[in-house]
């Protein structure tokens, strides 16, 4: 009898062939082997960027240390949004996990209270957060800093699936409005920020029947500022509304999000129902299918550009490290110039930190080549930074040179202007010749939206 029941519900499933073909799941061709490029990228990072990063304690300013696991990791797709909008169902659908022992829990009440990382493995297994954070080969070891309470809410699932050989999915706890961060027992926003900083693609999922943009969601969109090119907004469960109603909801969503996002380059919105069942009759089935295929192409594009994105990400990181080093150097130089035999060092330095503009600290950095005002950290951050790291514990850039190793500053500048763009070029050669230009890969100072269709 159980089989009969199953047969009765079987016809409601949609055909999955468009998923297989768009994401190239049936192709046996070996994935591009980028191990040589990754080795060079690691070498550039360790020899030209890391020394300056450590010497000027960049990690304490931005809390962003790049591990080897992060350099070699697969692209990460992050699912964010209010609870019960279909994030877990969407992952189940993309991976074909429905009705298998692997499927993620779904339901009308808030079901996902953990950050779930779905990655590739030879057989299905669950990995505790504590184990994931302890393994330095994985890119999740920096999560240890969020404490034991958080690691208990972190879970990894390994699934033997073709798509996961090329990408990792992260499912997040639903945003529950009018709920305090403290109730979660760990710094939810900081953890979200950690994943946002590392995600190659961010799906923000909404349910059109309950659009509630409250405080926690506003907070989230503030954290997404500057990442517009990675964000895709998904109006899921679209077949649960009549067309006219759907149009209204679409307008209302943009109206409530407009103040929170960069409107000059708004994220792409996809309207569809991401689950295995047939679309509701009397709805725009063709439109929903086209939107779904368009989203899958988008995902595929990110997977195929993963090396370009990785190099652009390391280069962006190097630019920030260089600016930080130039600023610390400038603070230190100003301090040394102001100090006399009779000065009180602390008072002199407090004067500089309180009002860096009086000493043209930030202005003098902007005068240097390749420094954009958008990349400058804020002045307040340096008050905190020097509160922990006394100015006298640093050396001037001009003293950070050795006969054999050369100068730290020259090495990072060479990495930014020559080595990383050359590495980008070497990948492009194997692909189409036009991929070499910085317009596409965003290696210029102002990163372009690499995924927007021209």
N, C-alpha and C positions, 0 to 999 in steps of 0.2 A: 504493500500500500504506500509506503514512503516514496517508492519510485514513481508511482502514478502521480502523486502530488507534485513531485519535481517536474514531471513532464508537463503538467498543466501550467506551471508557472514559466516554463522554458521559453515559449514564443515571445514573451515580453522583452527579451534581451535584444539589444541592437547589434548590428553587424560591426565587428571590430577591425575589418580589413584596412580601413583608412588609418587607424592607429599604427598598425604594423608597417604600412608602406611609408607614411610620413616620417615616422621615427626610425625607419630603416632597420626594423627589428629582425627581418628575415635575411638580411645580407650577411654573408659569411666572410666578407672581406675583412682582413685584419684592421683593427683600428690604427690610425696613424701612430707611428712609433716616435714619440717625442722625447725618448729618454736622453738622447744626446743634448737636446735643447735644454731640458730640465737640469742636466748636469752643469751646463754652462751658466744657466740662470742662478743655480745655487752657488756656483763659484763666484760670480759677480757679486751676489748678495753678501757672501761671507768675507770676500776680500775687500770690496769697495764701499759697502754700505754699513755693514754691521760694526766695524771698528768705530766709526763716527757716532753711530747710534748708542753704543755702549759708553763711549768716552763722555758723551754729553747727556747720558741717561734719558734718552728720548722716551723710553718706555714709561717713565714716571710722569711725563707730560700727557701722553696720549693713551697710555696703557695698551699699546699695540705692539707686541713683539711678534715677529714672524718666525715661525718654527719651520724646520725642514718638512714636517708633515704638511704644513700649509702650502709650501711651494709645490709639493708634488700631489696635492689633493685634487680630487675631481671637482668639476663645477658643482656648486650647491644651489638648489632651488628651495626657497623658503616659503612656506604657506602661512599667511597671517590673516587675522580677521576675527570678527565677533564669534561667539560660540554658536554651534549648530547651524553653520552656513554651508556645510558640506565640504570642509577641508579634507577630512579623513576619507570621506567617500570619493573625493576627486583622486586622491592618491591610489585608493583601492582600484578605481576605474582605470587610471593610466597604466597601472601595473597588472591589471587583470586579476586582482587578488580576491574579488568577490566570491563568496561561497567556497573559499579555500581556507585551510587552517591558518594561512598567513595574514588574513585580512585584519585591518585596523578596526577597532571598535567604532561604531557610529551609533547615533541615536539623537533623540530630540532634546534630551537634557545635556548639560555640559559633560562630555565623556572623556575628552583628552585633558588630563590635568598635567601630563608630562610633556617635555620637549622630546619628541620621538625622532630619532635619526634613522632613516631607512637607507641601507647601503648594500652593496653587493657582497655575497659570500657564497661559498660552495654549497652550503645547505642552510636550511632555516635555523637560525638560533637567535636568542635574545641576549644582549650584553648589558650588564649593569652599568650605570653612569660612572660609578667609582672605578670600574675596570677600564672604561673608555678614556677617562681622564688620566689614568695612570700610564697608559700606553703612549709613549712619546712618538711612536711612528705614526699614530693617527693625528689628525689635525685638531683634536679636541682637548689636548692636555692643558691649554691655558684656561679652560673652564673651571679648573680646580679652585681658582681664586674666588669663585662665588660661594664657596662653602659647602659643607656637608648636606645642609637642607636642600640645596639646589641639586646636588649630585644624585640625591634620592629621587628627584623629579626628572632625571635625564635617563633616557633608555635608548639602546641601539637595537635595531632589528636587521639581521643579515638575511637577504632573500636572494636565491639564485635566479636573477632575472636579467635579460639581455640589456635592458635600458639602464639598469643600475651599474653595469660595467662602465658606463660613460658619465653617470651623474649621480648625485646623492640628494635625497629629498629630506626636508626637515619639517615635521608637523608640529605646530605650537599650540599651547593651551589657548582656548578661545578667550577673546577679550570680554570680560564681564563688566558691564558698566556699573556704576555706583558700588564698586568693590575696591577696598583699599589694597595697595600693594602689600602692606604689612601682613594682610591676611594670608598671602601666599607663602609667607615664611622665607622668602628670598627676594633679592632685588630684581623683580620681573623686568622692569624697563632696561636695566643694565644688561641683563642676559639677552633680551631682544636686540639691544644695540650691538652686542658682540656678534650675533648671527647676521644682523643687517649689514654690518661692516664687511662681512666675508661672503655674502650671498652674491651669486652671479645673476640671479633672477629672483624677483620677489613677487609672489602672487598674493594680492590682497583680495580676499574673497568676501562677497556680500550676498545676503539672501534678500531678494527684492520685496518679500512680504514683511520683513522687519528691518527697516533701515533706521538705525538709531545711532547717530553720530554723537557720542557722549565724550566725557572727559578722557577716559582711557584711550579711546580711539584717536582723539585729538593729539594726545601725548605721543601716540605711535606715529602719526603723520609728521609731527615735529621731528621725530628721530629719523624719518625717511627723507628729510630735506636734503637736497643735493644728490639724491639717489634716483631722481625721476627716470633716468634712462633704464634703470633696472626694474622699475615697478610695472606690473600689469594689474589692472583692476578687473576683477571677474564678477560679473553679475550672474551668479549661479542660480539654478532652479528656475530658469527663465520661462520654462514651459508651464509653470504653475500660475501664470497670469495671462489674461487676455492681452492682445497686442497693444491696444490703446493704453491700458493700465501700465504695461511695460514701458511704453514711451514716457509716461508721466514719472515713473520711478527713476528712469534713466536721467531725466532732467533734474529730479529732486536730489539724486546722488551727487551729480556734478555741482549743484547749487550748494550742498552742504560741505563738499570737499574743496570747493574753489579757494576759500581762504587758507586752506591747509597745504595746498600744493602749488608748485611753480606753474602758473597758468600759461606762461609763454611756451612751455613744452609739456603739456599735460600728458600723463601716462595713457597708454592705449587701454581702451576698455573692451572686454570680450563679453558678449551676451550669449549664454548657452546653458545647457544642463549637463554637467559633467558627472554622469553616472551611467551604469550599463543599460538602464531600462529604456524602453521606447519613449519617444517624446509624447506628450499629451496630444490627443487628437485636436484638430482645429487650432494648432499653433504653428508658428513659422518654422517648420522642420528644416526646410532648406537653408534658411538663414542660420539656424543653430548649428547645423552640420558644417557650414562654411566657416563660421566663427571658430568652431572647435578645431578644424583643420588649420586655420590661420594661427591659432595658439600653439598647436603642435609644431608648426613650421618655426615659430618663434623659439620654442624650446630647443629644436634641433639646431637652429642657428647658433644659439649660445653654446651648445655642446661642441659644435664644429669650430667655433672661434675661441675655444678655451685657452689655447696657448697664448694667442694675441692678448686676451683679457688678463691673463696671469702676468705677462710681461708689462702690460700697461699699468697693472695694479702695483707691481714692484717698483716701477719707475715713479709712479705718483708718490709712493711711500718714500723713495729716495729723495724726491724733491722736498718733501716735508721735513725729512731728517736734516737735509742741507740747510733749510731755512732756520730750523731750530738751532743748529750748530752756529750759524752766522749770528743769530740773536744772542746766544749765550756769550759768544766771543765779544760781541759789541758791549754787552752789559759789563763784562769783565774788564775790557779795555777802558770803558768810561770810569769804572771803579778805580782802576790803577791810576788814571790821569788825575782823579780828584783827590787821591790820598796824599797826604803830606806826613811828615814825621810826627806832627802833633794831632792828626785827625783821629777821631773815634771811628774805626772801620764800620761798625754796625750802623751808626747814624748816617754816615756817608752813603752806605748802600741802601738804607731805608729810603733815603731821599730819591735815589735813582729808581727804585722799584715802584715807589708811590707815583712818580710822575715821569715815566720814560720819555714822554714827548718833549719835556723840557731839555732833554739831552739828545733829541733826534734819533733815538735808538731804532724805532721802527722805520722812520723815514729813510735812514741811511741804508737799511736793508733793501728797501724798495728800489733804491737807486742802482742796486746791483743787477747784473743780467739775469734773465730767466726767473725773476721773482714776481709772482702775481699777487695783488693785494688780497685776492680771495683765499690765498693759501696761508696768509699770516694768521697765526694763532692769536687769541685775544690777550690783552694786557693782564687781565685778572689771572689768567692761567699761570702767568709767570710769578705773580705774587705767591701763589700756592707752591709753585715749583721751587722757588728759592727759599720758601719757608722750610722745606724739607732738605734741600741741597744747598749748603752754604756756598756763596760765590767763590770763596777761596779754595774750594775743593776741585775747581776746574782749571784747565790749562788753556792758554790762548791757542787759536788755530795755528798761528805761525810756529808754535812750539811742538805741534803734533806732526812732526816729520822725522823720518829716519833715513840714514844713508842708503840702506838697502830697500826699505819699503816705500820710500817716497812720502808725499804728504797726504794726509787723510782727505783734505778738502779737494785736492786735485784729483784724487782717485774717484771720489763720489761724482765730481763734475764730469769726469770722463765717462763714468757709467751712464749718467743721465743723457749726455749729449751724443755719445758715440756708441758705447758697447750695447746698451739695451735697444736703441733703434736698429743697430746692425743685426742683433739677434732676431728682432721682429722681421727684418728683411729676409733673413735666411729661411724663415718659415714660409714667407710669402712666395719664395721662388718655386717651392714645390707645388704651390696652389696656382691661382690665376695671377698673372703678372700685376694686375691692377691693385691687388690687395696690399702692395707695398706702401701705398701712400698713407701718410699719417691721418688723412681725413677719415679713413675707414677705421683704422685701429685706435684712433683717439690718443696717439702718443704725443700730440702737441700739448701745449700748456693747459689749454682749456679742453677737457675731455668732451668729445662729441657723443651724441646718443647713437651708439653703434647699431642699435637694433631697429631703429625706426625705418619703416619702408620708405625708400626715396619717392 
